Amino acid sequence: MQKVICIHPDDDMLVALVDLTAGEVVNWEAESILIPAPVKAKHKIARHAAAEGEVLRMYGVAVGKAMATIRRGEAITTENLQHYAADVELEDSAPYQWTPPDVSRLKDGHFMGVVRADGRVGTANHWLVFPLVFCENRNVEHLRKALEAPLGYAANDLASYTLSLLGQDMEAPKPVLRPFPNVDGVRIITHAGGCGGTRADARSLCRILASYADHPNVAGVTVFSLGCQNAQIAMFKEELAKVNPDFAKPMLIYEQQQWGSEDAMMKAVVADTLAQLKEANKVARQPVPLSHLKIGVKCGGSDGFSGISANPAMGLVSDMVVALGGSSILAEFPELCGVESSLLERCENDDDKRRFIGLMRDFEARAEAVGTHFADNPSPGNIRDGLITDAMKSAGAAKKGGSSPIVSVLDYGEQTGKHGLSLLCTPGGDVESVTGIVASGANVVLFSTGLGTPTGNPIVPVLKIASNSRVATKMNDVIDYDCGPVIEGRPLPDVADGLLDMVIDTASGTYQAKADRLQQYDFIFWKRDISL
């Protein structure tokens, strides 16, 4: 097996594919490099000696500046390299040329989708329940208990195990035959917003919830309101009208302060929701072209292999989906720091170029206003596994977006309306980012990880893609697909083809994402302002 790899011919670093020992010599093409001290797999070594202040490149872009002299073969660490990203300016450039991947094997392909009355296509058929304010989280949870188990949607819990530890026996619950087999689930959202913050944040929350209600994976919604909160029912309806002026799904809304008792309200909620589930059950999956796929690409718990295996595989899947007439969404703006120039070159129109730079600069200014910077993005786990600077992390993270042209640039909460690749302004945080990707219209999310993360979503399947086989084996109950074979030499297109097949099976409902099996239904909206 090859011990090191050079990702781009202009790179000043090589990636260790295995642990390297002091005194051994590694080879890359015609180069032979002596390793002066042990280097762990996933970390980088200097391809040549570097002087203090020298800018070093990886993935063909600047990713850091040497803080001290670095010897040839020495490991790149936080002690000898600091974050550096080149300044970006809008410049005239030639039209971007893209050669789509060969998707001829899929030209007549389809998935079994859920077609809504307006023609939009989902990958699931869920009934969604959420509050407009955190005060109603308890009632939302009560409704979960009232519906999930009796309707056959509850996963196994640890109650019987607890009783066994107490010396008591409890019969295993008998499987419940689902009365609504065409309804994939009653999905619940709880959150910590809706009041106490600014009106802008309340409106942002309403916009995200409106996008979830309008999502083609959702058959209808049950909404709880207290009555006095910032996120008023009227505000929610205003945002829903902006998202979709022709919204016509069933929507049940309950304002607790208008009811005489909570018990009476909850009984009405259960009865009304059950009646609507009967209607939702009338929708059955049907074959639809692959052009209806809208994927989102995300990474979290990344390691030094993410940018070599999982992210490029997802990027190739993104390109294939776009070539088939579908859509892809690349998010996480802090993890695009350092690769802005290459993304600008791919933007089809100048307005999107200006918007991308404007959103990036505004985001960075907000970070600096509270005493932080994009450079603080890499987590201790990222650094421990070889991602030393934010620009280095970004250069690998951007691989998720493949190489197709960029057709739109979106702010958080905005929906994609064009076929092709869109850039979406979100934080790098796992759940805030996935929450935004789904609000923008993704109907399957691909999520790469090198360290392992359980992130899921209430209404859209999130497939966890491992960058290495070790984490895929260790966290098998979380990981859906292993890209580790790329590190061992398997051709990237072969691995990407297998991943696209899993995406199609997931969209058809024949494969259930591990996050859904674990009922990992995460939701955090991006709160940009302060609490008052």
NUNUZA-953369 format. One record per residue (C-alpha): residue number from 1; residue in one letter; x, y, z. Coordinates in steps of 0.02 Angstrom, whole numbers, plus 50000, padded with zeros to 5 digits. Layout:
# NUNUZA-953369
(rec NUM; 'a'; (X; Y; Z))
...
//
This chain:
# NUNUZA-953369
(rec 1; 'm'; (50000; 50000; 50000))
(rec 2; 'q'; (50060; 50177; 49960))
(rec 3; 'k'; (50115; 50263; 50121))
(rec 4; 'v'; (50093; 50445; 50067))
(rec 5; 'i'; (49993; 50539; 49937))
(rec 6; 'c'; (50008; 50709; 49854))
(rec 7; 'i'; (49836; 50777; 49816))
(rec 8; 'h'; (49886; 50914; 49693))
(rec 9; 'p'; (50050; 50931; 49598))
(rec 10; 'd'; (50077; 51107; 49668))
(rec 11; 'd'; (50057; 51052; 49850))
(rec 12; 'd'; (50192; 51083; 49979))
(rec 13; 'm'; (50130; 50939; 50087))
(rec 14; 'l'; (50101; 50753; 50074))
(rec 15; 'v'; (49968; 50658; 50172))
(rec 16; 'a'; (50022; 50508; 50276))
(rec 17; 'l'; (49907; 50362; 50234))
(rec 18; 'v'; (49983; 50255; 50372))
(rec 19; 'd'; (50082; 50288; 50531))
(rec 20; 'l'; (50260; 50336; 50485))
(rec 21; 't'; (50410; 50299; 50596))
(rec 22; 'a'; (50565; 50403; 50628))
(rec 23; 'g'; (50706; 50363; 50508))
(rec 24; 'e'; (50603; 50281; 50372))
(rec 25; 'v'; (50603; 50344; 50193))
(rec 26; 'v'; (50440; 50369; 50099))
(rec 27; 'n'; (50423; 50387; 49913))
(rec 28; 'w'; (50306; 50487; 49805))
(rec 29; 'e'; (50337; 50464; 49620))
(rec 30; 'a'; (50521; 50515; 49597))
(rec 31; 'e'; (50536; 50595; 49769))
(rec 32; 's'; (50612; 50508; 49920))
(rec 33; 'i'; (50586; 50592; 50089))
(rec 34; 'l'; (50666; 50549; 50256))
(rec 35; 'i'; (50546; 50554; 50404))
(rec 36; 'p'; (50640; 50634; 50551))
(rec 37; 'a'; (50508; 50598; 50686))
(rec 38; 'p'; (50351; 50489; 50699))
(rec 39; 'v'; (50199; 50549; 50601))
(rec 40; 'k'; (50023; 50482; 50628))
(rec 41; 'a'; (49913; 50428; 50483))
(rec 42; 'k'; (49802; 50568; 50415))
(rec 43; 'h'; (49931; 50702; 50459))
(rec 44; 'k'; (50035; 50801; 50335))
(rec 45; 'i'; (50223; 50806; 50308))
(rec 46; 'a'; (50324; 50943; 50225))
(rec 47; 'r'; (50365; 50900; 50046))
(rec 48; 'h'; (50513; 51019; 50054))
(rec 49; 'a'; (50594; 51132; 50184))
(rec 50; 'a'; (50497; 51291; 50220))
(rec 51; 'a'; (50557; 51454; 50294))
(rec 52; 'e'; (50465; 51551; 50428))
(rec 53; 'g'; (50329; 51656; 50347))
(rec 54; 'e'; (50317; 51548; 50191))
(rec 55; 'v'; (50141; 51513; 50129))
(rec 56; 'l'; (50108; 51327; 50105))
(rec 57; 'r'; (49984; 51249; 49985))
(rec 58; 'm'; (49874; 51095; 49989))
(rec 59; 'y'; (49738; 51044; 49865))
(rec 60; 'g'; (49826; 51172; 49755))
(rec 61; 'v'; (49776; 51321; 49865))
(rec 62; 'a'; (49857; 51416; 50009))
(rec 63; 'v'; (49808; 51337; 50175))
(rec 64; 'g'; (49933; 51405; 50302))
(rec 65; 'k'; (50088; 51507; 50342))
(rec 66; 'a'; (50242; 51433; 50424))
(rec 67; 'm'; (50270; 51500; 50600))
(rec 68; 'a'; (50446; 51428; 50606))
(rec 69; 't'; (50568; 51339; 50493))
(rec 70; 'i'; (50495; 51171; 50442))
(rec 71; 'r'; (50612; 51030; 50392))
(rec 72; 'r'; (50579; 50920; 50242))
(rec 73; 'g'; (50480; 50767; 50301))
(rec 74; 'e'; (50429; 50852; 50464))
(rec 75; 'a'; (50248; 50838; 50524))
(rec 76; 'i'; (50138; 50991; 50499))
(rec 77; 't'; (50065; 51042; 50668))
(rec 78; 't'; (49981; 51188; 50755))
(rec 79; 'e'; (50155; 51235; 50820))
(rec 80; 'n'; (50230; 51263; 50649))
(rec 81; 'l'; (50082; 51314; 50539))
(rec 82; 'q'; (49946; 51444; 50562))
(rec 83; 'h'; (49789; 51479; 50462))
(rec 84; 'y'; (49812; 51582; 50306))
(rec 85; 'a'; (49690; 51616; 50165))
(rec 86; 'a'; (49728; 51727; 50016))
(rec 87; 'd'; (49628; 51887; 49995))
(rec 88; 'v'; (49487; 51871; 49869))
(rec 89; 'e'; (49430; 52002; 49746))
(rec 90; 'l'; (49302; 51994; 49607))
(rec 91; 'e'; (49390; 51983; 49440))
(rec 92; 'd'; (49336; 51953; 49263))
(rec 93; 's'; (49364; 51774; 49213))
(rec 94; 'a'; (49328; 51664; 49064))
(rec 95; 'p'; (49164; 51566; 49067))
(rec 96; 'y'; (49183; 51408; 49169))
(rec 97; 'q'; (49200; 51250; 49068))
(rec 98; 'w'; (49131; 51089; 49143))
(rec 99; 't'; (49135; 50913; 49076))
(rec 100; 'p'; (48992; 50816; 49159))
(rec 101; 'p'; (49025; 50638; 49216))
(rec 102; 'd'; (48958; 50494; 49114))
(rec 103; 'v'; (48786; 50450; 49181))
(rec 104; 's'; (48728; 50346; 49033))
(rec 105; 'r'; (48697; 50195; 49143))
(rec 106; 'l'; (48564; 50298; 49234))
(rec 107; 'k'; (48483; 50388; 49087))
(rec 108; 'd'; (48323; 50288; 49110))
(rec 109; 'g'; (48339; 50275; 49299))
(rec 110; 'h'; (48207; 50321; 49425))
(rec 111; 'f'; (48167; 50316; 49610))
(rec 112; 'm'; (48004; 50282; 49698))
(rec 113; 'g'; (47957; 50456; 49755))
(rec 114; 'v'; (47812; 50540; 49843))
(rec 115; 'v'; (47727; 50657; 49719))
(rec 116; 'r'; (47630; 50803; 49794))
(rec 117; 'a'; (47479; 50888; 49719))
(rec 118; 'd'; (47588; 51029; 49650))
(rec 119; 'g'; (47704; 50907; 49562))
(rec 120; 'r'; (47850; 50921; 49682))
(rec 121; 'v'; (47931; 50759; 49735))
(rec 122; 'g'; (47982; 50699; 49907))
(rec 123; 't'; (48082; 50550; 49967))
(rec 124; 'a'; (47966; 50517; 50115))
(rec 125; 'n'; (47788; 50546; 50174))
(rec 126; 'h'; (47792; 50617; 50351))
(rec 127; 'w'; (47668; 50706; 50462))
(rec 128; 'l'; (47762; 50846; 50551))
(rec 129; 'v'; (47731; 50917; 50725))
(rec 130; 'f'; (47818; 51073; 50793))
(rec 131; 'p'; (47796; 51219; 50915))
(rec 132; 'l'; (47816; 51402; 50873))
(rec 133; 'v'; (47894; 51430; 51044))
(rec 134; 'f'; (47993; 51325; 51167))
(rec 135; 'c'; (47853; 51339; 51297))
(rec 136; 'e'; (47756; 51211; 51194))
(rec 137; 'n'; (47895; 51081; 51185))
(rec 138; 'r'; (47812; 50982; 51325))
(rec 139; 'n'; (47647; 50969; 51229))
(rec 140; 'v'; (47741; 50917; 51073))
(rec 141; 'e'; (47825; 50779; 51172))
(rec 142; 'h'; (47656; 50725; 51242))
(rec 143; 'l'; (47590; 50709; 51066))
(rec 144; 'r'; (47742; 50605; 51019))
(rec 145; 'k'; (47702; 50483; 51159))
(rec 146; 'a'; (47519; 50479; 51109))
(rec 147; 'l'; (47555; 50437; 50927))
(rec 148; 'e'; (47725; 50354; 50899))
(rec 149; 'a'; (47702; 50189; 50991))
(rec 150; 'p'; (47517; 50159; 50953))
(rec 151; 'l'; (47548; 50194; 50768))
(rec 152; 'g'; (47701; 50083; 50757))
(rec 153; 'y'; (47834; 50217; 50736))
(rec 154; 'a'; (47924; 50200; 50903))
(rec 155; 'a'; (48097; 50120; 50908))
(rec 156; 'n'; (48151; 50003; 51047))
(rec 157; 'd'; (48192; 50092; 51208))
(rec 158; 'l'; (48291; 50040; 51362))
(rec 159; 'a'; (48142; 50020; 51481))
(rec 160; 's'; (48147; 49830; 51482))
(rec 161; 'y'; (48336; 49835; 51511))
(rec 162; 't'; (48312; 49954; 51658))
(rec 163; 'l'; (48183; 49837; 51735))
(rec 164; 's'; (48299; 49688; 51711))
(rec 165; 'l'; (48435; 49779; 51809))
(rec 166; 'l'; (48307; 49804; 51947))
(rec 167; 'g'; (48270; 49618; 51948))
(rec 168; 'q'; (48103; 49635; 51862))
(rec 169; 'd'; (48047; 49553; 51702))
(rec 170; 'm'; (47947; 49639; 51569))
(rec 171; 'e'; (47882; 49559; 51411))
(rec 172; 'a'; (47956; 49628; 51252))
(rec 173; 'p'; (47830; 49741; 51166))
(rec 174; 'k'; (47740; 49659; 51023))
(rec 175; 'p'; (47765; 49739; 50852))
(rec 176; 'v'; (47624; 49857; 50807))
(rec 177; 'l'; (47549; 49840; 50634))
(rec 178; 'r'; (47550; 50015; 50564))
(rec 179; 'p'; (47374; 50075; 50525))
(rec 180; 'f'; (47444; 50202; 50401))
(rec 181; 'p'; (47574; 50105; 50300))
(rec 182; 'n'; (47599; 50243; 50172))
(rec 183; 'v'; (47646; 50368; 50307))
(rec 184; 'd'; (47830; 50346; 50345))
(rec 185; 'g'; (47822; 50430; 50514))
(rec 186; 'v'; (47753; 50560; 50632))
(rec 187; 'r'; (47904; 50672; 50651))
(rec 188; 'i'; (47930; 50792; 50795))
(rec 189; 'i'; (48028; 50955; 50807))
(rec 190; 't'; (48069; 51039; 50971))
(rec 191; 'h'; (48180; 51194; 50987))
(rec 192; 'a'; (48236; 51332; 51105))
(rec 193; 'g'; (48173; 51481; 51005))
(rec 194; 'g'; (48017; 51583; 50972))
(rec 195; 'c'; (48030; 51707; 51116))
(rec 196; 'g'; (48156; 51801; 51222))
(rec 197; 'g'; (48264; 51846; 51073))
(rec 198; 't'; (48248; 51975; 50936))
(rec 199; 'r'; (48103; 51988; 50816))
(rec 200; 'a'; (48227; 51949; 50677))
(rec 201; 'd'; (48269; 51782; 50755))
(rec 202; 'a'; (48084; 51743; 50783))
(rec 203; 'r'; (48052; 51779; 50600))
(rec 204; 's'; (48202; 51674; 50548))
(rec 205; 'l'; (48133; 51528; 50650))
(rec 206; 'c'; (47962; 51549; 50569))
(rec 207; 'r'; (48043; 51551; 50397))
(rec 208; 'i'; (48133; 51387; 50432))
(rec 209; 'l'; (47977; 51305; 50505))
(rec 210; 'a'; (47876; 51366; 50355))
(rec 211; 's'; (48004; 51286; 50237))
(rec 212; 'y'; (47990; 51123; 50333))
(rec 213; 'a'; (47800; 51129; 50324))
(rec 214; 'd'; (47810; 51161; 50137))
(rec 215; 'h'; (47942; 51026; 50105))
(rec 216; 'p'; (47880; 50887; 49988))
(rec 217; 'n'; (47930; 50757; 50118))
(rec 218; 'v'; (47791; 50826; 50229))
(rec 219; 'a'; (47606; 50782; 50205))
(rec 220; 'g'; (47540; 50906; 50333))
(rec 221; 'v'; (47579; 50988; 50500))
(rec 222; 't'; (47518; 51003; 50678))
(rec 223; 'v'; (47575; 51169; 50753))
(rec 224; 'f'; (47576; 51221; 50937))
(rec 225; 's'; (47575; 51402; 50995))
(rec 226; 'l'; (47567; 51473; 51171))
(rec 227; 'g'; (47495; 51640; 51116))
(rec 228; 'c'; (47603; 51779; 51186))
(rec 229; 'q'; (47771; 51736; 51108))
(rec 230; 'n'; (47871; 51833; 50978))
(rec 231; 'a'; (47846; 51698; 50845))
(rec 232; 'q'; (47661; 51732; 50823))
(rec 233; 'i'; (47545; 51624; 50719))
(rec 234; 'a'; (47522; 51773; 50602))
(rec 235; 'm'; (47711; 51787; 50580))
(rec 236; 'f'; (47723; 51603; 50538))
(rec 237; 'k'; (47583; 51617; 50410))
(rec 238; 'e'; (47667; 51769; 50331))
(rec 239; 'e'; (47828; 51671; 50309))
(rec 240; 'l'; (47732; 51521; 50243))
(rec 241; 'a'; (47650; 51632; 50112))
(rec 242; 'k'; (47822; 51694; 50059))
(rec 243; 'v'; (47889; 51518; 50044))
(rec 244; 'n'; (47737; 51456; 49949))
(rec 245; 'p'; (47590; 51574; 49912))
(rec 246; 'd'; (47490; 51422; 49855))
(rec 247; 'f'; (47521; 51316; 50011))
(rec 248; 'a'; (47373; 51195; 50022))
(rec 249; 'k'; (47427; 51055; 50140))
(rec 250; 'p'; (47325; 51015; 50296))
(rec 251; 'm'; (47383; 51126; 50439))
(rec 252; 'l'; (47316; 51106; 50617))
(rec 253; 'i'; (47358; 51251; 50734))
(rec 254; 'y'; (47324; 51255; 50922))
(rec 255; 'e'; (47352; 51406; 51034))
(rec 256; 'q'; (47355; 51349; 51214))
(rec 257; 'q'; (47303; 51515; 51291))
(rec 258; 'q'; (47139; 51503; 51195))
(rec 259; 'w'; (47093; 51336; 51276))
(rec 260; 'g'; (47010; 51305; 51442))
(rec 261; 's'; (47122; 51159; 51486))
(rec 262; 'e'; (47277; 51076; 51418))
(rec 263; 'd'; (47194; 50905; 51427))
(rec 264; 'a'; (47049; 50961; 51317))
(rec 265; 'm'; (47169; 51038; 51191))
(rec 266; 'm'; (47280; 50883; 51183))
(rec 267; 'k'; (47132; 50766; 51155))
(rec 268; 'a'; (47075; 50876; 51011))
(rec 269; 'v'; (47252; 50875; 50940))
(rec 270; 'v'; (47261; 50685; 50943))
(rec 271; 'a'; (47090; 50662; 50864))
(rec 272; 'd'; (47119; 50793; 50728))
(rec 273; 't'; (47293; 50729; 50686))
(rec 274; 'l'; (47232; 50550; 50671))
(rec 275; 'a'; (47096; 50607; 50551))
(rec 276; 'q'; (47226; 50693; 50441))
(rec 277; 'l'; (47342; 50542; 50446))
(rec 278; 'k'; (47204; 50442; 50361))
(rec 279; 'e'; (47210; 50566; 50217))
(rec 280; 'a'; (47401; 50568; 50212))
(rec 281; 'n'; (47398; 50379; 50198))
(rec 282; 'k'; (47312; 50392; 50028))
(rec 283; 'v'; (47476; 50450; 49948))
(rec 284; 'a'; (47580; 50305; 49880))
(rec 285; 'r'; (47755; 50307; 49806))
(rec 286; 'q'; (47773; 50305; 49618))
(rec 287; 'p'; (47919; 50300; 49495))
(rec 288; 'v'; (47994; 50472; 49456))
(rec 289; 'p'; (48148; 50524; 49355))
(rec 290; 'l'; (48313; 50546; 49446))
(rec 291; 's'; (48307; 50730; 49400))
(rec 292; 'h'; (48194; 50751; 49553))
(rec 293; 'l'; (48340; 50712; 49669))
(rec 294; 'k'; (48394; 50862; 49774))
(rec 295; 'i'; (48542; 50816; 49881))
(rec 296; 'g'; (48631; 50915; 50015))
(rec 297; 'v'; (48815; 50884; 50054))
(rec 298; 'k'; (48885; 50910; 50229))
(rec 299; 'c'; (49035; 50855; 50333))
(rec 300; 'g'; (49061; 50842; 50520))
(rec 301; 'g'; (49184; 50758; 50636))
(rec 302; 's'; (49304; 50770; 50488))
(rec 303; 'd'; (49478; 50695; 50484))
(rec 304; 'g'; (49633; 50702; 50375))
(rec 305; 'f'; (49558; 50576; 50254))
(rec 306; 's'; (49390; 50666; 50229))
(rec 307; 'g'; (49457; 50774; 50088))
(rec 308; 'i'; (49536; 50623; 50001))
(rec 309; 's'; (49399; 50491; 50009))
(rec 310; 'a'; (49224; 50533; 50070))
(rec 311; 'n'; (49212; 50715; 50014))
(rec 312; 'p'; (49274; 50684; 49836))
(rec 313; 'a'; (49158; 50533; 49822))
(rec 314; 'm'; (49011; 50642; 49877))
(rec 315; 'g'; (49071; 50776; 49755))
(rec 316; 'l'; (49065; 50652; 49612))
(rec 317; 'v'; (48889; 50600; 49666))
(rec 318; 's'; (48842; 50784; 49668))
(rec 319; 'd'; (48907; 50802; 49490))
(rec 320; 'm'; (48812; 50648; 49434))
(rec 321; 'v'; (48650; 50711; 49510))
(rec 322; 'v'; (48673; 50879; 49423))
(rec 323; 'a'; (48714; 50790; 49259))
(rec 324; 'l'; (48549; 50696; 49278))
(rec 325; 'g'; (48454; 50860; 49293))
(rec 326; 'g'; (48444; 50861; 49484))
(rec 327; 's'; (48506; 50982; 49615))
(rec 328; 's'; (48642; 50988; 49748))
(rec 329; 'i'; (48672; 51106; 49894))
(rec 330; 'l'; (48845; 51144; 49966))
(rec 331; 'a'; (48839; 51234; 50134))
(rec 332; 'e'; (48954; 51280; 50280))
(rec 333; 'f'; (49028; 51450; 50232))
(rec 334; 'p'; (49163; 51450; 50369))
(rec 335; 'e'; (49227; 51291; 50285))
(rec 336; 'l'; (49242; 51375; 50116))
(rec 337; 'c'; (49369; 51500; 50181))
(rec 338; 'g'; (49522; 51491; 50071))
(rec 339; 'v'; (49436; 51417; 49918))
(rec 340; 'e'; (49327; 51566; 49874))
(rec 341; 's'; (49421; 51602; 49712))
(rec 342; 's'; (49390; 51430; 49638))
(rec 343; 'l'; (49205; 51440; 49686))
(rec 344; 'l'; (49188; 51613; 49610))
(rec 345; 'e'; (49256; 51547; 49446))
(rec 346; 'r'; (49115; 51419; 49444))
(rec 347; 'c'; (48973; 51545; 49474))
(rec 348; 'e'; (48869; 51566; 49317))
(rec 349; 'n'; (48822; 51748; 49346))
(rec 350; 'd'; (48904; 51901; 49422))
(rec 351; 'd'; (48763; 51934; 49546))
(rec 352; 'd'; (48797; 51766; 49629))
(rec 353; 'k'; (48983; 51805; 49636))
(rec 354; 'r'; (48948; 51969; 49725))
(rec 355; 'r'; (48823; 51888; 49841))
(rec 356; 'f'; (48942; 51747; 49888))
(rec 357; 'i'; (49081; 51869; 49934))
(rec 358; 'g'; (48957; 51981; 50026))
(rec 359; 'l'; (48887; 51838; 50131))
(rec 360; 'm'; (49061; 51773; 50170))
(rec 361; 'r'; (49123; 51945; 50226))
(rec 362; 'd'; (48967; 51980; 50327))
(rec 363; 'f'; (48982; 51811; 50414))
(rec 364; 'e'; (49165; 51841; 50453))
(rec 365; 'a'; (49129; 52017; 50518))
(rec 366; 'r'; (48995; 51947; 50635))
(rec 367; 'a'; (49120; 51820; 50700))
(rec 368; 'e'; (49254; 51952; 50729))
(rec 369; 'a'; (49128; 52063; 50818))
(rec 370; 'v'; (49113; 51933; 50956))
(rec 371; 'g'; (49299; 51899; 50966))
(rec 372; 't'; (49319; 51747; 50854))
(rec 373; 'h'; (49368; 51707; 50674))
(rec 374; 'f'; (49347; 51574; 50541))
(rec 375; 'a'; (49522; 51516; 50593))
(rec 376; 'd'; (49442; 51448; 50753))
(rec 377; 'n'; (49331; 51328; 50655))
(rec 378; 'p'; (49437; 51167; 50666))
(rec 379; 's'; (49385; 51070; 50823))
(rec 380; 'p'; (49508; 50979; 50938))
(rec 381; 'g'; (49455; 50817; 50852))
(rec 382; 'n'; (49488; 50892; 50679))
(rec 383; 'i'; (49662; 50948; 50732))
(rec 384; 'r'; (49702; 50783; 50818))
(rec 385; 'd'; (49664; 50692; 50656))
(rec 386; 'g'; (49762; 50801; 50538))
(rec 387; 'l'; (49658; 50958; 50496))
(rec 388; 'i'; (49776; 51092; 50561))
(rec 389; 't'; (49702; 51253; 50490))
(rec 390; 'd'; (49531; 51311; 50434))
(rec 391; 'a'; (49593; 51338; 50257))
(rec 392; 'm'; (49660; 51160; 50253))
(rec 393; 'k'; (49494; 51096; 50318))
(rec 394; 's'; (49400; 51205; 50192))
(rec 395; 'a'; (49501; 51146; 50043))
(rec 396; 'g'; (49451; 50967; 50082))
(rec 397; 'a'; (49272; 51012; 50132))
(rec 398; 'a'; (49240; 51101; 49966))
(rec 399; 'k'; (49270; 50936; 49875))
(rec 400; 'k'; (49093; 50887; 49927))
(rec 401; 'g'; (49028; 51010; 49797))
(rec 402; 'g'; (49111; 50921; 49651))
(rec 403; 's'; (49155; 51025; 49499))
(rec 404; 's'; (48988; 51074; 49420))
(rec 405; 'p'; (48942; 51257; 49387))
(rec 406; 'i'; (48861; 51355; 49529))
(rec 407; 'v'; (48687; 51412; 49480))
(rec 408; 's'; (48635; 51508; 49637))
(rec 409; 'v'; (48697; 51575; 49804))
(rec 410; 'l'; (48572; 51566; 49947))
(rec 411; 'd'; (48561; 51640; 50121))
(rec 412; 'y'; (48502; 51533; 50268))
(rec 413; 'g'; (48318; 51487; 50249))
(rec 414; 'e'; (48308; 51523; 50062))
(rec 415; 'q'; (48249; 51383; 49948))
(rec 416; 't'; (48339; 51326; 49793))
(rec 417; 'g'; (48235; 51353; 49637))
(rec 418; 'k'; (48360; 51302; 49503))
(rec 419; 'h'; (48427; 51136; 49443))
(rec 420; 'g'; (48613; 51123; 49476))
(rec 421; 'l'; (48733; 51162; 49619))
(rec 422; 's'; (48690; 51299; 49744))
(rec 423; 'l'; (48797; 51375; 49882))
(rec 424; 'l'; (48704; 51398; 50046))
(rec 425; 'c'; (48762; 51511; 50188))
(rec 426; 't'; (48758; 51409; 50349))
(rec 427; 'p'; (48873; 51388; 50498))
(rec 428; 'g'; (48988; 51237; 50503))
(rec 429; 'g'; (48896; 51165; 50653))
(rec 430; 'd'; (48821; 50997; 50606))
(rec 431; 'v'; (48639; 51020; 50655))
(rec 432; 'e'; (48620; 51205; 50614))
(rec 433; 's'; (48691; 51169; 50442))
(rec 434; 'v'; (48585; 51015; 50404))
(rec 435; 't'; (48431; 51108; 50468))
(rec 436; 'g'; (48466; 51244; 50339))
(rec 437; 'i'; (48506; 51123; 50198))
(rec 438; 'v'; (48338; 51037; 50221))
(rec 439; 'a'; (48247; 51204; 50230))
(rec 440; 's'; (48325; 51246; 50061))
(rec 441; 'g'; (48242; 51093; 49985))
(rec 442; 'a'; (48362; 50945; 49994))
(rec 443; 'n'; (48270; 50779; 49997))
(rec 444; 'v'; (48424; 50672; 50039))
(rec 445; 'v'; (48576; 50733; 50137))
(rec 446; 'l'; (48749; 50656; 50120))
(rec 447; 'f'; (48854; 50683; 50276))
(rec 448; 's'; (49038; 50634; 50278))
(rec 449; 't'; (49131; 50598; 50439))
(rec 450; 'g'; (49301; 50534; 50487))
(rec 451; 'l'; (49277; 50529; 50676))
(rec 452; 'g'; (49093; 50478; 50681))
(rec 453; 't'; (48937; 50582; 50714))
(rec 454; 'p'; (48755; 50529; 50735))
(rec 455; 't'; (48673; 50684; 50658))
(rec 456; 'g'; (48502; 50659; 50578))
(rec 457; 'n'; (48351; 50763; 50529))
(rec 458; 'p'; (48164; 50752; 50566))
(rec 459; 'i'; (48101; 50747; 50387))
(rec 460; 'v'; (48245; 50705; 50269))
(rec 461; 'p'; (48359; 50551; 50275))
(rec 462; 'v'; (48540; 50591; 50319))
(rec 463; 'l'; (48665; 50462; 50255))
(rec 464; 'k'; (48826; 50454; 50355))
(rec 465; 'i'; (48978; 50427; 50243))
(rec 466; 'a'; (49140; 50367; 50325))
(rec 467; 's'; (49308; 50431; 50264))
(rec 468; 'n'; (49397; 50278; 50333))
(rec 469; 's'; (49352; 50096; 50361))
(rec 470; 'r'; (49403; 50100; 50544))
(rec 471; 'v'; (49263; 50219; 50595))
(rec 472; 'a'; (49142; 50130; 50477))
(rec 473; 't'; (49172; 49968; 50572))
(rec 474; 'k'; (49183; 50043; 50746))
(rec 475; 'm'; (49022; 50145; 50726))
(rec 476; 'n'; (48926; 50028; 50613))
(rec 477; 'd'; (48759; 50075; 50692))
(rec 478; 'v'; (48787; 50256; 50637))
(rec 479; 'i'; (48883; 50242; 50472))
(rec 480; 'd'; (48787; 50203; 50311))
(rec 481; 'y'; (48927; 50197; 50183))
(rec 482; 'd'; (49115; 50168; 50189))
(rec 483; 'c'; (49232; 50267; 50075))
(rec 484; 'g'; (49385; 50195; 50162))
(rec 485; 'p'; (49425; 50083; 50011))
(rec 486; 'v'; (49478; 50242; 49917))
(rec 487; 'i'; (49624; 50258; 50039))
(rec 488; 'e'; (49672; 50079; 50001))
(rec 489; 'g'; (49675; 50111; 49814))
(rec 490; 'r'; (49500; 50074; 49751))
(rec 491; 'p'; (49452; 50192; 49607))
(rec 492; 'l'; (49350; 50341; 49666))
(rec 493; 'p'; (49218; 50323; 49528))
(rec 494; 'd'; (49179; 50144; 49584))
(rec 495; 'v'; (49152; 50203; 49763))
(rec 496; 'a'; (49047; 50351; 49705))
(rec 497; 'd'; (48938; 50238; 49597))
(rec 498; 'g'; (48898; 50131; 49748))
(rec 499; 'l'; (48856; 50286; 49850))
(rec 500; 'l'; (48738; 50351; 49715))
(rec 501; 'd'; (48650; 50183; 49713))
(rec 502; 'm'; (48623; 50200; 49901))
(rec 503; 'v'; (48554; 50376; 49876))
(rec 504; 'i'; (48428; 50308; 49750))
(rec 505; 'd'; (48378; 50165; 49867))
(rec 506; 't'; (48358; 50289; 50010))
(rec 507; 'a'; (48253; 50406; 49904))
(rec 508; 's'; (48143; 50256; 49859))
(rec 509; 'g'; (48118; 50206; 50040))
(rec 510; 't'; (48199; 50036; 50015))
(rec 511; 'y'; (48351; 50085; 50120))
(rec 512; 'q'; (48326; 50167; 50290))
(rec 513; 'a'; (48464; 50284; 50346))
(rec 514; 'k'; (48548; 50232; 50508))
(rec 515; 'a'; (48502; 50401; 50587))
(rec 516; 'd'; (48318; 50363; 50555))
(rec 517; 'r'; (48336; 50188; 50629))
(rec 518; 'l'; (48407; 50271; 50786))
(rec 519; 'q'; (48271; 50405; 50780))
(rec 520; 'q'; (48406; 50539; 50774))
(rec 521; 'y'; (48294; 50685; 50725))
(rec 522; 'd'; (48399; 50841; 50756))
(rec 523; 'f'; (48341; 51020; 50729))
(rec 524; 'i'; (48433; 51181; 50776))
(rec 525; 'f'; (48400; 51340; 50680))
(rec 526; 'w'; (48539; 51469; 50660))
(rec 527; 'k'; (48505; 51606; 50787))
(rec 528; 'r'; (48607; 51756; 50730))
(rec 529; 'd'; (48557; 51887; 50860))
(rec 530; 'i'; (48563; 51902; 51050))
(rec 531; 's'; (48432; 51860; 51180))
(rec 532; 'l'; (48340; 52007; 51258))
//
